[in-house]
Amino acid sequence: MVTDTDRVHLAEQIKQESQRLGFELGGIASAVAPDTYANLQEWLGQGFAGEMEYMANRESAYAHPDGVMPSVRSVVMLGMSYGPESGVAGVEWSEPPAGNLGARSARPQPPTNIGRVATYAQGSRDYHDVIRDKLKSLANIVHKLSPGCRTRGVVDTAPLLERDFARLAGLGWFGKNTMLINKFAGSYLFLAALLLDVELPADQPHETAHCGTCTRCLEACPTDAFVEPYVLDSRRCISYLTIELRDKPIPIELRDGMGDWLFGCDVCQDVCPWNRKAPAGIEDELLPTETLSNADARELLQLSEDEFRERFRRTPLYRPKRSGILRNAAIVLGNSGDERALPALIGALEDQSELVRGAAAWALGKLGGGDAASALQSRAERENNAYVMEEINAALERIPW
C-alpha cells in the first residue's frame, strides 16, 4: 500500500532526478480535465488549426489525460530552457513606450538574405528525440522507486494540453502570445510530461498572469496572426506556414511577412520582456550548430533529395521535407531584395518539385530585372504544371519592361 509519506517522497525524488537530467523546471498536476478544453474546441471550430487535421481528429482525447494513458492519476510537467546564449538572438533592445511593461523590449533586426531558423530547432538533434530519451531515463527511475507504477512520457506529439498542465503544475502563466511564461526562465522552454498511475501531491497552480498591459508580442507579429490576446490563428503564423503547411504554396499575401524565416519563427518571443534574461540552453545536442544558426537559403536551393536527407534527417527541419524547406528558401531570397540570389532562384525554376518552382518564380518576380524575366519566360515555354504557370505569369506581370 502506498502511503501519503511514500507519495511525498516519490514526488520529491522525481523532481530531484528531473533536475539532474537537465529539466530546470518541474511540477506536478493532478490528472484532471483541463479547464481550457472548451477553448480548444472553439479554436478548432473557428478553423484556426488550418491543415493540422490531426488535432481535430483526436479532439476528444484532449478532454482528459486519460485519453493518453487510461489509468493516469498524476501529470509531472517538466521544462527545459533553450534560450539563446546571450539573451535574445538577432534583436536590439529599446526602451519601452510610456505606460507599458517596465522592461526593455526587443526589436528584430531587418531581414537578411541568409535565412533564419527558430532557436529551438538549431541543434544537431531533434528535441523530441533528446527529451524522449530523458523521459525514458526518468521513467526507469520512477519504476525503481515505485515498482509496478505505470508511466508514459509525452513530448509534444500526444493529445495532451501541455501548456495547460504546466500552468496547473505551477510552472508559469499563459502569455498573450499563447506561450507559457516563467518568471525566471521566460518562454524559451521545451515542455514535456511524464504521466503516472500513482496519485502524487499536486503543486499549486499558477493563477496570476504577469504581462500587464504589454502587447509587444501581438504588435510585433509580421503576419498579424493573433486574432486577439491569447488567440492565435495558426493559418497566419510563420511557424505554421514554414513547417505544417509543407505540401502547399504559402498564401501570396503572407509571403512578404515571412521575411527571412526559413523554419519557424521567434518574433513573438524575441520581443517579450520576460525573455530579456532568459537562461541559455545547456543541452549539448540542442545547442545551435553552425549549419542551422547561419543557414544560407541560396545554398539550400541546390540540395538534392539525398543531400537534404543526410543533413537534416535528425533535426526538426526534416518535418517539412525537402520541398517545404526549399519553398521557404525561395521566399526568403525573394524577400531579401538581393540580386545575388538570382542564380540560385533561376536554377530552382528547374527543380523537380512544383512547390519549389512556383516559389522560385514568385521570388524572381519580386526581385525583378531582365535576367529574372528571361528565366521566367524560358521556363514558361516548358512548364506543364498549372500552379507553376500561374506563379510565372503573375511574376512576369510584376516585372516592368
C-alpha beads as a LAMMPS data file, in Angstrom:
LAMMPS data file: protein, C-alpha beads

401 atoms
400 bonds

1 atom types
1 bond types

-500.0 500.0 xlo xhi
-500.0 500.0 ylo yhi
-500.0 500.0 zlo zhi

Masses

1 110.0

Atoms # bond

1 1 1 0.000 0.000 0.000
2 1 1 1.318 3.440 -0.939
3 1 1 1.135 5.856 1.993
4 1 1 0.933 9.656 1.890
5 1 1 4.539 9.757 3.072
6 1 1 5.534 7.498 0.192
7 1 1 3.773 9.796 -2.273
8 1 1 5.527 12.888 -0.935
9 1 1 8.887 11.135 -1.065
10 1 1 8.283 9.905 -4.618
11 1 1 7.296 13.402 -5.763
12 1 1 10.457 14.883 -4.245
13 1 1 12.637 12.214 -5.834
14 1 1 11.066 12.730 -9.247
15 1 1 11.755 16.466 -9.108
16 1 1 15.340 15.942 -7.985
17 1 1 16.040 13.375 -10.685
18 1 1 14.420 15.511 -13.377
19 1 1 16.753 18.386 -12.487
20 1 1 19.714 16.043 -12.696
21 1 1 18.554 15.074 -16.183
22 1 1 18.557 18.720 -17.298
23 1 1 14.997 19.925 -16.685
24 1 1 15.238 23.276 -14.903
25 1 1 11.519 23.362 -14.160
26 1 1 9.362 20.661 -12.654
27 1 1 5.936 20.467 -11.079
28 1 1 3.072 18.063 -10.552
29 1 1 -0.585 18.399 -11.503
30 1 1 -3.448 16.065 -10.798
31 1 1 -4.849 14.221 -13.797
32 1 1 -7.977 16.314 -14.256
33 1 1 -9.957 17.696 -17.156
34 1 1 -8.137 20.890 -18.232
35 1 1 -10.311 23.958 -17.790
36 1 1 -9.268 25.235 -21.233
37 1 1 -10.669 22.281 -23.175
38 1 1 -13.682 24.350 -24.219
39 1 1 -11.290 26.981 -25.592
40 1 1 -9.599 24.310 -27.692
41 1 1 -12.950 23.185 -29.069
42 1 1 -13.866 26.742 -30.009
43 1 1 -10.431 27.311 -31.554
44 1 1 -10.763 24.191 -33.685
45 1 1 -14.297 25.170 -34.635
46 1 1 -13.038 28.516 -35.931
47 1 1 -10.664 26.700 -38.264
48 1 1 -7.589 28.215 -36.629
49 1 1 -5.739 24.873 -36.745
50 1 1 -5.526 25.100 -40.523
51 1 1 -4.172 21.917 -42.100
52 1 1 -3.333 20.337 -38.729
53 1 1 -6.194 17.880 -39.061
54 1 1 -4.640 15.520 -36.534
55 1 1 -5.796 17.891 -33.797
56 1 1 -9.444 17.761 -34.820
57 1 1 -9.247 14.019 -35.452
58 1 1 -8.383 13.384 -31.814
59 1 1 -10.198 16.336 -30.283
60 1 1 -11.983 14.241 -27.644
61 1 1 -8.672 12.840 -26.373
62 1 1 -7.652 16.319 -25.205
63 1 1 -10.589 16.403 -22.772
64 1 1 -8.682 14.471 -20.109
65 1 1 -5.171 12.991 -19.837
66 1 1 -6.741 9.538 -19.662
67 1 1 -7.070 9.974 -23.421
68 1 1 -3.293 9.480 -23.441
69 1 1 -2.991 6.926 -20.611
70 1 1 -6.252 5.454 -19.272
71 1 1 -5.014 4.818 -15.724
72 1 1 -3.277 8.182 -15.224
73 1 1 -3.552 9.844 -11.808
74 1 1 -0.753 12.435 -11.922
75 1 1 0.960 14.537 -14.588
76 1 1 4.580 15.503 -13.951
77 1 1 5.299 18.596 -16.054
78 1 1 8.875 19.470 -16.949
79 1 1 10.543 22.420 -18.627
80 1 1 13.962 22.684 -20.278
81 1 1 15.411 26.031 -21.375
82 1 1 16.671 26.541 -24.904
83 1 1 17.218 30.304 -24.831
84 1 1 19.910 31.971 -26.966
85 1 1 23.396 32.060 -25.463
86 1 1 23.444 35.833 -24.944
87 1 1 19.874 36.864 -24.279
88 1 1 17.665 37.180 -27.333
89 1 1 19.446 36.416 -30.576
90 1 1 19.189 38.726 -33.566
91 1 1 17.491 41.623 -31.791
92 1 1 18.350 45.042 -30.467
93 1 1 16.846 46.288 -27.214
94 1 1 14.954 49.550 -26.983
95 1 1 13.298 51.461 -24.198
96 1 1 9.600 50.688 -23.699
97 1 1 6.869 53.155 -24.585
98 1 1 5.395 55.056 -21.678
99 1 1 2.847 53.100 -19.693
100 1 1 3.986 49.720 -20.986
101 1 1 5.606 46.913 -19.009
102 1 1 8.681 48.253 -17.280
103 1 1 11.417 46.350 -19.053
104 1 1 13.315 46.821 -22.258
105 1 1 11.739 45.384 -25.362
106 1 1 13.323 43.577 -28.270
107 1 1 13.306 44.970 -31.778
108 1 1 14.041 42.437 -34.537
109 1 1 16.832 43.429 -36.890
110 1 1 15.996 43.854 -40.586
111 1 1 15.765 40.618 -42.596
112 1 1 18.841 39.318 -44.409
113 1 1 19.113 37.056 -47.407
114 1 1 20.671 34.301 -45.342
115 1 1 17.591 32.933 -43.630
116 1 1 16.780 32.241 -40.012
117 1 1 15.846 29.059 -38.195
118 1 1 13.874 29.218 -34.951
119 1 1 16.152 28.865 -31.937
120 1 1 14.599 25.625 -30.726
121 1 1 15.473 23.872 -33.998
122 1 1 19.134 24.888 -34.358
123 1 1 20.575 21.864 -32.554
124 1 1 22.229 18.790 -34.038
125 1 1 19.350 16.532 -32.995
126 1 1 15.557 16.801 -32.878
127 1 1 14.413 17.924 -29.430
128 1 1 11.680 15.277 -29.468
129 1 1 14.324 12.549 -29.522
130 1 1 16.585 14.196 -26.948
131 1 1 13.802 14.777 -24.433
132 1 1 12.163 11.413 -25.092
133 1 1 15.415 9.732 -24.053
134 1 1 15.455 11.764 -20.847
135 1 1 11.855 10.849 -20.086
136 1 1 12.709 7.181 -20.521
137 1 1 15.528 7.593 -18.008
138 1 1 13.204 9.348 -15.574
139 1 1 10.556 6.649 -16.036
140 1 1 13.121 3.943 -15.254
141 1 1 13.979 5.744 -12.027
142 1 1 10.295 6.004 -11.103
143 1 1 9.835 2.275 -11.722
144 1 1 12.674 1.524 -9.306
145 1 1 11.306 3.906 -6.679
146 1 1 7.739 2.644 -7.085
147 1 1 7.696 -0.904 -8.510
148 1 1 4.570 -1.611 -10.512
149 1 1 3.936 2.047 -11.328
150 1 1 2.858 2.644 -14.922
151 1 1 4.191 5.664 -16.801
152 1 1 4.076 7.307 -20.203
153 1 1 6.314 10.083 -21.463
154 1 1 4.912 12.811 -23.693
155 1 1 6.881 15.272 -25.814
156 1 1 4.678 17.490 -27.931
157 1 1 3.074 14.740 -30.008
158 1 1 0.322 13.186 -27.838
159 1 1 -3.143 14.753 -27.313
160 1 1 -2.193 16.412 -24.033
161 1 1 -2.616 20.147 -23.442
162 1 1 0.914 20.503 -22.137
163 1 1 0.868 24.246 -21.511
164 1 1 -2.386 23.900 -19.587
165 1 1 -0.944 21.226 -17.323
166 1 1 2.292 23.189 -16.974
167 1 1 0.245 26.066 -15.559
168 1 1 -1.652 23.671 -13.282
169 1 1 1.707 22.331 -12.088
170 1 1 2.867 25.850 -11.211
171 1 1 5.443 26.263 -13.978
172 1 1 4.124 29.563 -15.337
173 1 1 1.289 31.524 -16.909
174 1 1 -0.090 31.954 -20.412
175 1 1 1.342 34.909 -22.304
176 1 1 -0.786 36.843 -24.759
177 1 1 1.220 35.078 -27.476
178 1 1 -0.163 31.757 -26.089
179 1 1 3.284 30.735 -24.826
180 1 1 3.881 29.518 -21.289
181 1 1 5.998 32.106 -19.471
182 1 1 8.039 31.503 -16.333
183 1 1 9.296 34.482 -14.306
184 1 1 12.856 33.212 -14.273
185 1 1 13.095 31.125 -17.439
186 1 1 10.965 33.211 -19.805
187 1 1 9.208 31.342 -22.592
188 1 1 12.091 29.633 -24.375
189 1 1 11.040 26.290 -22.925
190 1 1 10.704 22.752 -24.155
191 1 1 7.771 21.228 -22.291
192 1 1 7.447 17.534 -21.545
193 1 1 5.228 15.377 -19.374
194 1 1 5.501 12.090 -17.533
195 1 1 2.124 10.530 -16.789
196 1 1 1.867 8.205 -13.773
197 1 1 -0.861 5.948 -12.429
198 1 1 0.120 6.952 -8.876
199 1 1 -1.573 9.882 -7.167
200 1 1 1.117 12.362 -6.133
201 1 1 0.704 15.589 -4.146
202 1 1 -0.052 18.339 -6.663
203 1 1 1.730 21.682 -6.720
204 1 1 -0.121 24.978 -6.569
205 1 1 -1.358 26.137 -9.979
206 1 1 -0.009 29.415 -11.332
207 1 1 -3.106 31.601 -11.105
208 1 1 -1.668 35.056 -11.873
209 1 1 -0.509 36.403 -15.226
210 1 1 2.313 38.951 -15.272
211 1 1 2.006 40.523 -18.717
212 1 1 0.183 43.623 -17.520
213 1 1 -0.780 45.954 -20.346
214 1 1 2.120 44.825 -22.537
215 1 1 1.097 43.869 -26.070
216 1 1 4.500 43.747 -27.749
217 1 1 4.088 40.151 -28.892
218 1 1 0.765 40.915 -30.565
219 1 1 2.040 44.034 -32.301
220 1 1 5.324 42.514 -33.465
221 1 1 3.835 39.584 -35.389
222 1 1 4.788 40.170 -39.049
223 1 1 1.702 38.377 -40.381
224 1 1 -0.897 39.565 -37.835
225 1 1 -1.523 36.012 -36.663
226 1 1 -3.098 36.982 -33.337
227 1 1 -6.859 37.394 -33.561
228 1 1 -6.847 38.809 -30.033
229 1 1 -4.765 38.287 -26.900
230 1 1 -4.353 34.560 -26.190
231 1 1 -5.843 33.529 -29.565
232 1 1 -3.570 32.548 -32.469
233 1 1 -4.783 31.913 -35.996
234 1 1 -2.251 29.270 -36.997
235 1 1 -3.053 29.799 -40.666
236 1 1 -1.238 33.149 -40.498
237 1 1 1.587 32.087 -38.169
238 1 1 5.045 31.892 -39.747
239 1 1 5.854 28.738 -37.779
240 1 1 2.775 27.054 -39.196
241 1 1 3.421 28.323 -42.709
242 1 1 7.037 27.171 -42.809
243 1 1 6.529 23.819 -41.054
244 1 1 2.977 22.488 -41.013
245 1 1 1.864 23.815 -44.422
246 1 1 4.508 21.694 -46.041
247 1 1 2.740 20.366 -49.129
248 1 1 1.084 23.543 -50.379
249 1 1 2.097 27.006 -51.562
250 1 1 2.260 29.674 -48.888
251 1 1 -0.584 32.171 -49.443
252 1 1 0.799 35.026 -51.503
253 1 1 -0.483 37.701 -49.123
254 1 1 1.618 36.230 -46.283
255 1 1 4.913 35.773 -48.117
256 1 1 6.249 39.281 -47.536
257 1 1 5.594 38.886 -43.813
258 1 1 7.763 35.767 -43.685
259 1 1 10.815 37.990 -44.019
260 1 1 13.888 35.789 -43.691
261 1 1 12.352 32.936 -41.696
262 1 1 13.286 29.588 -43.232
263 1 1 11.856 27.419 -40.473
264 1 1 9.718 28.510 -37.563
265 1 1 9.681 31.969 -36.016
266 1 1 10.783 33.552 -32.735
267 1 1 9.396 37.066 -33.147
268 1 1 6.638 36.951 -30.514
269 1 1 9.143 35.508 -28.037
270 1 1 12.048 37.744 -29.013
271 1 1 10.078 40.867 -28.136
272 1 1 8.829 39.570 -24.776
273 1 1 10.451 41.430 -21.857
274 1 1 10.365 38.249 -19.781
275 1 1 12.921 36.764 -22.181
276 1 1 15.417 39.574 -21.659
277 1 1 17.234 37.474 -19.070
278 1 1 16.082 34.026 -20.143
279 1 1 18.751 31.418 -19.351
280 1 1 20.672 29.945 -22.244
281 1 1 20.172 26.320 -23.153
282 1 1 22.888 23.938 -21.989
283 1 1 21.924 20.590 -23.523
284 1 1 24.753 19.731 -25.945
285 1 1 22.658 18.218 -28.720
286 1 1 20.243 21.150 -28.655
287 1 1 22.850 23.928 -28.777
288 1 1 22.954 25.900 -32.050
289 1 1 25.053 24.392 -34.812
290 1 1 26.833 26.479 -37.420
291 1 1 24.785 24.872 -40.193
292 1 1 21.453 25.912 -38.707
293 1 1 22.299 29.109 -36.855
294 1 1 23.775 30.530 -40.074
295 1 1 21.634 28.838 -42.705
296 1 1 22.109 30.021 -46.286
297 1 1 18.961 29.977 -48.402
298 1 1 20.958 30.120 -51.629
299 1 1 22.884 27.004 -50.742
300 1 1 19.740 25.193 -49.588
301 1 1 18.158 25.645 -53.015
302 1 1 20.902 23.487 -54.500
303 1 1 20.442 20.472 -52.207
304 1 1 19.426 17.178 -53.761
305 1 1 16.980 14.866 -52.001
306 1 1 19.839 12.703 -50.703
307 1 1 21.843 15.716 -49.530
308 1 1 18.805 17.138 -47.755
309 1 1 18.123 13.838 -46.017
310 1 1 21.712 13.429 -44.901
311 1 1 21.923 16.943 -43.494
312 1 1 18.564 17.262 -41.764
313 1 1 17.115 13.814 -41.017
314 1 1 18.000 14.031 -37.313
315 1 1 16.720 17.600 -36.936
316 1 1 13.280 19.256 -36.849
317 1 1 13.920 20.644 -40.351
318 1 1 13.210 17.213 -41.773
319 1 1 9.492 17.599 -41.000
320 1 1 8.571 19.955 -43.898
321 1 1 10.567 17.731 -46.253
322 1 1 12.912 18.995 -48.935
323 1 1 10.173 20.654 -50.976
324 1 1 8.898 22.606 -47.971
325 1 1 12.317 23.883 -46.903
326 1 1 13.343 24.827 -50.444
327 1 1 9.991 26.568 -50.981
328 1 1 10.707 28.586 -47.836
329 1 1 14.256 29.321 -49.003
330 1 1 12.980 30.736 -52.283
331 1 1 10.565 33.057 -50.483
332 1 1 13.327 34.210 -48.138
333 1 1 15.501 35.083 -51.132
334 1 1 12.646 36.927 -52.787
335 1 1 12.211 38.971 -49.638
336 1 1 15.935 39.700 -49.433
337 1 1 15.972 42.210 -52.297
338 1 1 19.472 40.924 -53.050
339 1 1 20.270 40.343 -56.727
340 1 1 22.984 37.868 -55.702
341 1 1 20.119 35.440 -55.098
342 1 1 19.181 35.407 -58.804
343 1 1 21.387 32.464 -59.902
344 1 1 20.050 30.190 -57.158
345 1 1 16.454 31.150 -57.912
346 1 1 16.883 30.740 -61.666
347 1 1 18.310 27.285 -61.015
348 1 1 15.342 26.467 -58.782
349 1 1 12.989 27.011 -61.737
350 1 1 14.256 23.617 -62.925
351 1 1 13.605 21.846 -59.615
352 1 1 11.725 18.539 -59.611
353 1 1 9.148 19.953 -57.176
354 1 1 6.407 22.221 -58.490
355 1 1 6.202 23.724 -54.998
356 1 1 9.811 24.883 -55.282
357 1 1 9.461 26.052 -58.898
358 1 1 6.381 28.107 -58.010
359 1 1 8.067 29.773 -55.042
360 1 1 11.166 30.494 -57.138
361 1 1 9.001 32.135 -59.796
362 1 1 7.371 34.372 -57.181
363 1 1 10.776 35.324 -55.776
364 1 1 12.157 36.184 -59.204
365 1 1 9.137 38.355 -59.859
366 1 1 9.785 40.198 -56.639
367 1 1 13.495 40.717 -57.333
368 1 1 12.765 41.736 -60.914
369 1 1 15.213 42.649 -63.648
370 1 1 15.974 41.414 -67.137
371 1 1 17.679 38.188 -66.073
372 1 1 14.710 37.222 -63.920
373 1 1 12.248 37.975 -66.723
374 1 1 14.256 35.998 -69.283
375 1 1 14.478 32.986 -66.983
376 1 1 10.755 33.089 -66.276
377 1 1 9.888 33.310 -69.967
378 1 1 12.202 30.432 -70.774
379 1 1 10.616 28.265 -68.099
380 1 1 7.107 29.229 -69.220
381 1 1 7.794 27.691 -72.631
382 1 1 8.466 24.311 -70.989
383 1 1 6.305 24.339 -67.844
384 1 1 3.309 21.984 -67.778
385 1 1 2.093 22.487 -64.211
386 1 1 -0.892 24.827 -63.888
387 1 1 0.064 26.161 -60.452
388 1 1 3.620 26.965 -61.517
389 1 1 2.356 28.687 -64.660
390 1 1 0.117 30.884 -62.508
391 1 1 3.141 31.890 -60.440
392 1 1 5.237 32.542 -63.551
393 1 1 2.585 34.682 -65.207
394 1 1 1.983 36.673 -62.023
395 1 1 5.734 37.179 -61.613
396 1 1 6.149 38.416 -65.181
397 1 1 3.327 40.902 -64.682
398 1 1 5.205 42.392 -61.726
399 1 1 8.426 42.927 -63.646
400 1 1 8.456 46.269 -65.526
401 1 1 9.704 46.267 -69.097

Bonds

1 1 1 2
2 1 2 3
3 1 3 4
4 1 4 5
5 1 5 6
6 1 6 7
7 1 7 8
8 1 8 9
9 1 9 10
10 1 10 11
11 1 11 12
12 1 12 13
13 1 13 14
14 1 14 15
15 1 15 16
16 1 16 17
17 1 17 18
18 1 18 19
19 1 19 20
20 1 20 21
21 1 21 22
22 1 22 23
23 1 23 24
24 1 24 25
25 1 25 26
26 1 26 27
27 1 27 28
28 1 28 29
29 1 29 30
30 1 30 31
31 1 31 32
32 1 32 33
33 1 33 34
34 1 34 35
35 1 35 36
36 1 36 37
37 1 37 38
38 1 38 39
39 1 39 40
40 1 40 41
41 1 41 42
42 1 42 43
43 1 43 44
44 1 44 45
45 1 45 46
46 1 46 47
47 1 47 48
48 1 48 49
49 1 49 50
50 1 50 51
51 1 51 52
52 1 52 53
53 1 53 54
54 1 54 55
55 1 55 56
56 1 56 57
57 1 57 58
58 1 58 59
59 1 59 60
60 1 60 61
61 1 61 62
62 1 62 63
63 1 63 64
64 1 64 65
65 1 65 66
66 1 66 67
67 1 67 68
68 1 68 69
69 1 69 70
70 1 70 71
71 1 71 72
72 1 72 73
73 1 73 74
74 1 74 75
75 1 75 76
76 1 76 77
77 1 77 78
78 1 78 79
79 1 79 80
80 1 80 81
81 1 81 82
82 1 82 83
83 1 83 84
84 1 84 85
85 1 85 86
86 1 86 87
87 1 87 88
88 1 88 89
89 1 89 90
90 1 90 91
91 1 91 92
92 1 92 93
93 1 93 94
94 1 94 95
95 1 95 96
96 1 96 97
97 1 97 98
98 1 98 99
99 1 99 100
100 1 100 101
101 1 101 102
102 1 102 103
103 1 103 104
104 1 104 105
105 1 105 106
106 1 106 107
107 1 107 108
108 1 108 109
109 1 109 110
110 1 110 111
111 1 111 112
112 1 112 113
113 1 113 114
114 1 114 115
115 1 115 116
116 1 116 117
117 1 117 118
118 1 118 119
119 1 119 120
120 1 120 121
121 1 121 122
122 1 122 123
123 1 123 124
124 1 124 125
125 1 125 126
126 1 126 127
127 1 127 128
128 1 128 129
129 1 129 130
130 1 130 131
131 1 131 132
132 1 132 133
133 1 133 134
134 1 134 135
135 1 135 136
136 1 136 137
137 1 137 138
138 1 138 139
139 1 139 140
140 1 140 141
141 1 141 142
142 1 142 143
143 1 143 144
144 1 144 145
145 1 145 146
146 1 146 147
147 1 147 148
148 1 148 149
149 1 149 150
150 1 150 151
151 1 151 152
152 1 152 153
153 1 153 154
154 1 154 155
155 1 155 156
156 1 156 157
157 1 157 158
158 1 158 159
159 1 159 160
160 1 160 161
161 1 161 162
162 1 162 163
163 1 163 164
164 1 164 165
165 1 165 166
166 1 166 167
167 1 167 168
168 1 168 169
169 1 169 170
170 1 170 171
171 1 171 172
172 1 172 173
173 1 173 174
174 1 174 175
175 1 175 176
176 1 176 177
177 1 177 178
178 1 178 179
179 1 179 180
180 1 180 181
181 1 181 182
182 1 182 183
183 1 183 184
184 1 184 185
185 1 185 186
186 1 186 187
187 1 187 188
188 1 188 189
189 1 189 190
190 1 190 191
191 1 191 192
192 1 192 193
193 1 193 194
194 1 194 195
195 1 195 196
196 1 196 197
197 1 197 198
198 1 198 199
199 1 199 200
200 1 200 201
201 1 201 202
202 1 202 203
203 1 203 204
204 1 204 205
205 1 205 206
206 1 206 207
207 1 207 208
208 1 208 209
209 1 209 210
210 1 210 211
211 1 211 212
212 1 212 213
213 1 213 214
214 1 214 215
215 1 215 216
216 1 216 217
217 1 217 218
218 1 218 219
219 1 219 220
220 1 220 221
221 1 221 222
222 1 222 223
223 1 223 224
224 1 224 225
225 1 225 226
226 1 226 227
227 1 227 228
228 1 228 229
229 1 229 230
230 1 230 231
231 1 231 232
232 1 232 233
233 1 233 234
234 1 234 235
235 1 235 236
236 1 236 237
237 1 237 238
238 1 238 239
239 1 239 240
240 1 240 241
241 1 241 242
242 1 242 243
243 1 243 244
244 1 244 245
245 1 245 246
246 1 246 247
247 1 247 248
248 1 248 249
249 1 249 250
250 1 250 251
251 1 251 252
252 1 252 253
253 1 253 254
254 1 254 255
255 1 255 256
256 1 256 257
257 1 257 258
258 1 258 259
259 1 259 260
260 1 260 261
261 1 261 262
262 1 262 263
263 1 263 264
264 1 264 265
265 1 265 266
266 1 266 267
267 1 267 268
268 1 268 269
269 1 269 270
270 1 270 271
271 1 271 272
272 1 272 273
273 1 273 274
274 1 274 275
275 1 275 276
276 1 276 277
277 1 277 278
278 1 278 279
279 1 279 280
280 1 280 281
281 1 281 282
282 1 282 283
283 1 283 284
284 1 284 285
285 1 285 286
286 1 286 287
287 1 287 288
288 1 288 289
289 1 289 290
290 1 290 291
291 1 291 292
292 1 292 293
293 1 293 294
294 1 294 295
295 1 295 296
296 1 296 297
297 1 297 298
298 1 298 299
299 1 299 300
300 1 300 301
301 1 301 302
302 1 302 303
303 1 303 304
304 1 304 305
305 1 305 306
306 1 306 307
307 1 307 308
308 1 308 309
309 1 309 310
310 1 310 311
311 1 311 312
312 1 312 313
313 1 313 314
314 1 314 315
315 1 315 316
316 1 316 317
317 1 317 318
318 1 318 319
319 1 319 320
320 1 320 321
321 1 321 322
322 1 322 323
323 1 323 324
324 1 324 325
325 1 325 326
326 1 326 327
327 1 327 328
328 1 328 329
329 1 329 330
330 1 330 331
331 1 331 332
332 1 332 333
333 1 333 334
334 1 334 335
335 1 335 336
336 1 336 337
337 1 337 338
338 1 338 339
339 1 339 340
340 1 340 341
341 1 341 342
342 1 342 343
343 1 343 344
344 1 344 345
345 1 345 346
346 1 346 347
347 1 347 348
348 1 348 349
349 1 349 350
350 1 350 351
351 1 351 352
352 1 352 353
353 1 353 354
354 1 354 355
355 1 355 356
356 1 356 357
357 1 357 358
358 1 358 359
359 1 359 360
360 1 360 361
361 1 361 362
362 1 362 363
363 1 363 364
364 1 364 365
365 1 365 366
366 1 366 367
367 1 367 368
368 1 368 369
369 1 369 370
370 1 370 371
371 1 371 372
372 1 372 373
373 1 373 374
374 1 374 375
375 1 375 376
376 1 376 377
377 1 377 378
378 1 378 379
379 1 379 380
380 1 380 381
381 1 381 382
382 1 382 383
383 1 383 384
384 1 384 385
385 1 385 386
386 1 386 387
387 1 387 388
388 1 388 389
389 1 389 390
390 1 390 391
391 1 391 392
392 1 392 393
393 1 393 394
394 1 394 395
395 1 395 396
396 1 396 397
397 1 397 398
398 1 398 399
399 1 399 400
400 1 400 401
